[in-house]
Each structure stands twice: as structure tokens, then as C-alpha cells.
């Protein structure tokens, strides 16, 4: 039985929350996944720790947080791609991510090899 788009979005959201908790040490306060054609867009809100929020008060701190978080994602990229593949049965061909140190929001965009 294949999952509906809404069910896939829900499963990906749950898996991404779990990944954040296990790997980053804390989960987001809000999370949402949207599937659009061949893209899986995951939005995570409230991801910054208190220390990161304090560090983000100046430009050097903002850059440091972004670089560190990007490096952490790159080290576990295969796990993130596996989450998408397990739910959608579609291979990820590229991953784009960024975070806002102002809002504490992170966006992941997974581009897949075909429309989902």
C-alpha cells in the first residue's frame, strides 16, 4: 500500500524531528514538510539552543553557527537522504539547507530524481 502525499509529509516530518533530537541534541518547536513536484521541503522552527541565540547577536557568531550547522548536516547527509528515500521510494539528487539565526528557523530542500 502506498502512502498519500499527506501521509508521506507526516512521516518525513516525524523522522526529521527524530533526527534533529538524536543528532543535534534537541528537536524543533515546530516542523512541517511539503512535497512539491520533485522537491521535499522541510521547515523546522525553534532549532537554536540558548547558547546559539546568544552567540547570534553579532555577525561573527551568526557565521559560526551557520558554518557549524552546515558541517554537521554534511557529515550526516546520507542519513537525511535515507529518510526521504524510505518514505518516498525516490532517490535524492541534491540537498540544500540554510538557517536563520534571527528566527531560529531551518529549511531543508531535498530535490529528488523524479516527481513524487
Order of alpha helices (4+ residues) and beta strands (2+ residues): alpha-beta-beta-alpha-alpha-alpha-beta-beta
